[in-house]
């Protein structure tokens, strides 16, 4: 009889431990697993520049910029047309939730993009120490 009581107590303790752990997970911030993510939604012409619409998620207190770069992929020659844009830290909403932003990428001086051209776009976070992370890339036809 003593061994069955011991088994019941152990089983009860294990059940309580599982329930407490599940409660802690349920109470944790729901987006902790998806923070600092990026996704490219759309790339479009915005003459003479380009625009990229992104969905982002970041940690509260993050001190990083959101950067977008584009390069023409089917350009023969030594210099490839490029465009770049940034959203500064103070313009990002960092609260673990997903948000959308539109970044206008300014075309490098002397270059242009035309409808029907193939462009490689990259978006990423850039910190104060010069590191980039959460990089996402897409190749699109304008």
C-alpha positions in Angstrom: 0.0 0.0 0.0 2.8 2.4 0.8 4.3 2.0 -2.7 0.9 2.9 -4.4 0.6 6.1 -2.3 4.1 7.0 -3.2 3.3 6.5 -6.9 0.1 8.6 -6.6 2.1 11.4 -5.0 4.8 11.3 -7.7 2.1 11.2 -10.4 0.4 14.2 -8.8 3.6 16.1 -8.4 4.5 15.5 -12.1 1.0 16.6 -13.2 1.3 19.8 -11.2 4.8 20.5 -12.6 3.5 20.1 -16.2 0.5 22.4 -15.5 2.7 25.1 -13.9 5.1 24.9 -16.9 2.3 25.1 -19.4 0.9 28.1 -17.5 4.3 29.8 -17.6 4.5 29.3 -21.4 0.9 30.6 -21.9 1.7 33.7 -19.8 5.0 34.5 -21.8 4.9 37.1 -24.5 3.2 35.4 -27.5 5.6 36.7 -30.1 8.9 36.0 -28.3 9.5 33.2 -30.8 8.9 35.5 -33.8 10.7 38.6 -32.8 13.3 40.2 -35.1 11.8 38.6 -38.3 11.5 40.2 -41.7 9.5 39.3 -44.8 9.4 41.1 -48.2 5.8 41.6 -49.3 6.0 43.7 -52.5 8.6 45.6 -54.6 7.4 48.3 -56.9 8.5 51.2 -59.1 8.2 54.6 -57.5 9.8 56.7 -60.3 12.7 57.3 -60.3 13.2 55.1 -57.3 11.9 51.7 -55.9 9.7 50.9 -52.9 9.6 47.7 -50.9 6.8 46.8 -48.5 8.0 44.6 -45.6 6.5 43.0 -42.6 8.8 43.2 -39.6 8.8 42.2 -35.9 11.4 43.3 -33.3 12.1 43.2 -29.6 11.2 46.2 -27.4 14.2 48.4 -26.8 16.0 47.2 -30.0 18.3 49.9 -31.4 18.6 48.8 -35.0 17.7 50.2 -38.4 15.7 48.4 -41.0 17.7 48.6 -44.3 16.6 47.7 -47.9 19.0 47.3 -50.9 18.2 46.6 -54.5 20.5 45.7 -57.4 19.6 45.1 -61.1 20.5 41.5 -61.9 20.4 41.6 -65.7 22.7 44.6 -66.2 25.7 43.8 -68.3 28.9 45.8 -67.6 31.2 46.6 -64.6 28.7 48.7 -62.7 25.3 47.5 -61.6 22.5 49.9 -60.9 21.7 49.9 -57.1 19.2 51.5 -54.8 19.1 51.7 -51.0 16.8 52.9 -48.2 16.6 52.9 -44.4 14.0 53.2 -41.7 15.6 54.7 -38.6 15.2 53.1 -35.2 12.8 55.7 -33.8 10.4 55.0 -36.7 10.1 51.3 -36.0 7.5 49.9 -33.6 9.2 47.2 -31.6 6.7 45.3 -29.4 7.0 41.7 -30.5 4.0 42.1 -32.9 4.2 42.1 -36.7 4.0 45.5 -38.4 4.3 46.6 -42.0 6.5 49.4 -43.4 7.2 50.8 -46.8 10.8 51.7 -47.6 11.6 54.0 -50.5 15.0 53.0 -52.0 16.8 55.9 -53.6 18.5 55.0 -56.9 22.3 55.6 -57.1 23.2 58.7 -59.0 23.4 58.1 -62.8 21.4 54.9 -62.7 17.7 54.0 -63.2 15.4 51.0 -63.1 12.8 50.3 -65.7 9.6 48.2 -65.8 10.2 44.6 -66.7 13.8 44.5 -65.3 14.8 41.8 -62.8 15.9 43.2 -59.4 17.3 41.4 -56.4 16.1 43.0 -53.1 17.5 42.4 -49.7 16.1 43.7 -46.3 17.9 43.3 -43.0 18.4 44.8 -39.6 21.6 46.8 -39.1 23.0 47.6 -35.6 25.2 50.4 -34.2 28.3 48.1 -34.3 27.9 47.4 -38.1 26.4 43.9 -37.9 23.4 42.9 -40.0 21.0 40.1 -39.3 17.6 38.6 -40.2 18.4 39.1 -43.9 15.7 38.3 -46.4 16.1 38.4 -50.2 13.8 38.2 -53.1 14.3 38.4 -56.9 11.4 40.2 -58.6 10.5 41.6 -62.0 9.4 45.2 -61.9 
